[in-house]
Amino acid sequence: MSHPLARHAKGGSSAPPRSNAVVGVLAFAGIVVSLMQTLVIPIVPELPRYLDASPSNAAWAITATLLAAAVATPVVGRLGDMFGKRRMLLVSVVLLVSGSVVCALSDSLVPMIVGRTLQGLAAAVVPLGISIMRDVLPAERLAGSTALMSASLGVGGALGLPAAAFIADRYDWHALFWISAALGVVALALLVLIVPESKVRTGGSFDLVGSLGLSAALVSLLLAVSKGGDWGWTSGTTLGLFAAAVLVFLLWGWYELRTAQPLVDLRTTARRQVLFTNLASVALGFSMFAMSLVLPQVLQLPEQTGYGLGKSMLAVGLILAPQGLVMMAMSAVSAGLTKAKGPKVTLMIGAVVVAAGYGLSIVSMSEVWHIVLVACVIGGGVGFAYGAMPALIMGAVPASETAAANSLNTLMRSMGTSFASALAGVILAQMTTGFGGHALPSENGFKTVMAIGAGAALLAFFLASFLPRRQATPEPDQPAEAAAGPAEISGARS
């Protein structure tokens, strides 16, 4: 049986890839892309003035990135399986750099939205990186490497907030995007020089109808979720988008089950291990984002409210930065536990730790060190859980479908964060207290959101309990070998 490294060498490389360098470069690329989540947070209050736009229109600079990421993640994942994961990874980073440059040159709303859309189209970098690792790394390195890559989604966001706040506080806001463009160029150069192309491919034709159907359904759903608070949850526009999403999802599913080469193999997705991993991912994505919505606000609200801590945005970023480091550290622990006990146990432990962190927040958010402790506990749990998800997904799908399956799992996490944002927005808008003539979210409102975050983590624990009892660390040899025939045939045809 051939080793994945040997397969790569046979494809024309003179030597096997340097594993440490490959892992480091892919993780760096994942962190750079995840920085886009927090890049604009420090300047959100000022965006209407910067872009000469109304607050509701300026919000599209954030919504556009969300919608583009949702559409791009499954589509680019499938293209990676078909035409080369490294190739699509490079395309994604080029889009990120292009979008950053467009934003850096923008002084009005439309080019900013265009640039943020291009940045969102790079969201598939993390699942593509995980899939490349499966194809080119030795089996003994796979669990730890994929756990680190998966955790980069949270690490980049956590570390990006203080950096972005520092830059926005001291320089012109355009510098945020020039720096993100520079980081993207560095990531692109390293990817070209160090990361090899996987030879495992599916070949075949691209499901254009399926991609358009899924894109329409996702845009309808996420647009209703993200803008429902502004438009009104019972408005005709919001309800119409929800209805359209349901209808298009049903038609899309019917079509995907009947086409020979679907964008998403729903039969594979319905396997117990894949299905319950994805459902748990939605719950954990929801749970993780609840913290991101509450803790910064508690830190920034005036001390005179009785529960706010009166900190600047820069201080908020520094206070919350340790959670990113904890998340990264826990990804290594997660890999060790996965090797010893299996990814199901790792995922369940991570969910319990997240729930415990939220429980702690309900009784302890009155001091800065309380916030640091809560953020680190939740971040550690997320690092555990996110590190187990790629192992669960790759243990249940063939190597030729790895990028598409990992991309779908990443999309499920993003869906969870979108739902968390919408629900938390409703709760905090309803549970308010008066201060200086303004309505601010109340302490009980924050505690309610944190309690719901704990409930979402416990739901993830419950869903994970339905996973197979013992799943070994995914061995790339067997599924990849099974796919080698079609991959080699595809390569011969090209």
C-alpha angles and dihedrals in degrees: 000000000000123000118234090243090054090050090054092049090051088056090066109283115131094214138016115267119267100255098206093048093047092050093046094050094046092048090049090052090050092052092048091053093045089054086074089072093066101023096100099034095097092052100040094103090051099042095094090056094042093050098033090237139123117266092250092052093043088055087070087076086072099033092052091058091050094051094044092050092050092052097041100046100070095032096050090043091057092046088051091056090049105040106018132300095227091049092054090043089058091047090052093052091047088055089050092052092045092050092048092052092048090051091046090056094044127109098160138053104257099056089043090055090047091051094046089049091054089049090052091053088067093065094106093070094097098051090042090052092051090050093050089052090055091053102044109026127085113258094247091059097046103085096050094041096050091045090055092047092049092048090052087080090069098030095059092049093049096047094040095062098066092040093050092045091051093049095045091048095053108027141038110288092242087070089074090066097040089055092047089051091051092049089049091053090051091049091048093051093048092048091052093048102040115018116081125215117253116237093207108105137152099215116195129105131311118253099233095169091050092048092050091047094049091045092052092048094047094046091049093049098043093042090055092046096046098040100031092096091057097041096038124261092246096043119121092244095054096043091044091054092049090050091047091050092053093047095046092046090054093048091044092052091049090052096045092054090055103043121091097226108027126190088233120024098224092188090059090043090054093058109116096243095049095040097051093041089056093046090050088049091058090051093047093046087053092047095048094050094050088068091049090055098047110036098056091050094049089050094049102042115101117271088233089074088071095237105046120093099210099228129156122245090254091052089048090055093049092047092052097040096087091067089067092054091047090049091053093047092049092053088069091048088047091056092051092050091047091055092049103039107010132257094277091065091045092052093048093049090049091052092051092049091051091050090049090052091053091047089053091052093057091063101028121046101109099097135046092242089054089058092047091050094047093047092049094048092049091042091051091052091048090050089054095047099041090049091058098049099075090049091053093047096045091046090062106039133061118255091249090065099040098108094048093046094047091046091054090050090051089050090053091056090050091050089054092053091050092052090048091053092051097046094043089049091055094047096047091046091054100039102059140145129208119250126166092342093308132103112239128181109270127235090247089052091056091046090050092054091048091049090052088049089055089049091051090052091050089049088054089051090051093048091047089055088071092061118106111285097245126015117176123222105282113266109212095201100071103045092035090050090051089055095044094090097058090038093054091044089051090049091049091052091052 
